[in-house]
C-alpha cells in the first residue's frame, strides 16, 4: 500500500533598507495523509515567519546604536586611565572599572597607548590622531565619533 505525500508551503520575503534580504518559508508535509493545510494553518505559519523576521530585524546593530550610555565620569584622571588600560587583561569586555575616554585628546601620543587593553572602553568623540595605537586591544569599545587619523 503506497502512502500519499503532499507538500504545501507558503513563503514571505522582506527586503531591508541595508541591502539584507530576509526570507522565511513554511512547508507542511502530509506523510500518510491526503488532506491539505487549511487557510488558517497557512496563515499561522506565515505569521510565525513574519514575527521571526521582525525579531531578527529588531536585534540589528542599527537598533542598538540608539542605546543610552552611562553619564560621563567625573573622575579627574579619567583620560589617564587609557595609559593603564583594562587591568584585568581580558579582551572580552570584562573590566574592574569602566574606562571612560569620551572627549579625551590623545593627539600625537607616540608611546603611552601602545599595547594597552582598551576593551569595552567608552571612546565617543575622543581624538587619537597621530597616536601610536599598535597592538591596542579595543574589542567591544564604543567609539562613535572618535578620530583615528
Secondary structure, DSSP 4 states (H G I P E B T S, - for coil): -PPP--EEEEEEEEE-TTS-EEEEEEEEE-TT--PPPPHHHHHHHHHHHHHHHHHHHHTSHHHHTTPPPPPPP--TTGGGHHHH--TT--SSS--SS--B-TT-B-TT--SSSTT-B-TT-B-TT-B-TT---TT-B-TT-B-TT-B--
